[in-house]
Amino acid sequence: MTPDRLLRTAIIPAANELAVVRIADSLAARRFMMAIALQESRLLNRRQVSADGSESGPAASFWQFEKGNEKSRAGCYGVLTHRTVAPHMRRACSDFNIEPNALALWEAMRYQDIVAACAARLLIYTLPGALPETAAQGWAQYIEAWRPGKPHKETWSGHWATASKTVGVSA
């Protein structure tokens, strides 16, 4: 998957889906979503790559969502239960014929990039404050929202630059 293709086939269509519920689309939101997808999967894998090189890890989609649960309140479970975004994620699930539960959403995300992009945008929407305008702000918000187990800060600036170029804003 190329960044341009992800933008055209998933991020923009997801923004259109969420506009119906008044979740604003913007170049800043598109850039942040793209940077996160690049950071999480490099747009190469829709399932997390395990130590043995197989795509069998616990995360799915280019945004690498885990199922989550009541204890972790993360990932798919999180966007399906968060007081601010749950109704919107459940609506997206309904619109795409996905049962509104963490397992069904997690399974669907591997093949339905629009749904995965909706979940990513809704997770971003749960963050307080404005969308990031700089790579440093983006990194801080990415860490807060995605809580990666092994963050690789050294790759973020490059992904931010690629995302900025793809959506048409300055890095």
C-alpha positions, 0 to 999 in steps of 0.5 A: 500500500502506498501512502497516497493510496491509503489516503484515497481509499481509507482515510478520506472515505473514513473522514466522509463517514465521520463527517455525518456525525460531525467529526471534523476532517482536516489536513492535520487529522489526515496527516496524523492518521497517515503518520501513525499508520506509517509508524505502526505498520509502514503500510506493509502489514495488516496484522502485527508481525511476530518475532518469528516473522509471521503475521500472527501478533495481537494487532490488526490493520495498518494502525495496529489495533489490539482487541483490548478488554475491560482491564486494558480499555485499549484498542477495539474495546476502547473505541467501542466503549469510550463515552465520547466516540462509542456511538460513532464507532458502533454506527460505523460497525453497523454501516459496514455489517460488523458486530459491535464487539472488540473481536468482530471489529478487530477481525474486520480491520484487517480487510476493511481499511475504511473501518480501521481508519474510522477507529484510528480517527475516533481514537485520535478524537478522544485526545484532549487538545488540538491536533498536532501541528509539528512532528514533536506534538504528533509524537507526544499525542501518538504515544499518549493514544497508541501507547506502543510497547516498543516505540521507535522515535527515530522513525517518527520524523520521517513518517511525519514528513511523508505524511505531510507531503502526502496530504499536502501540508508543510512538515 
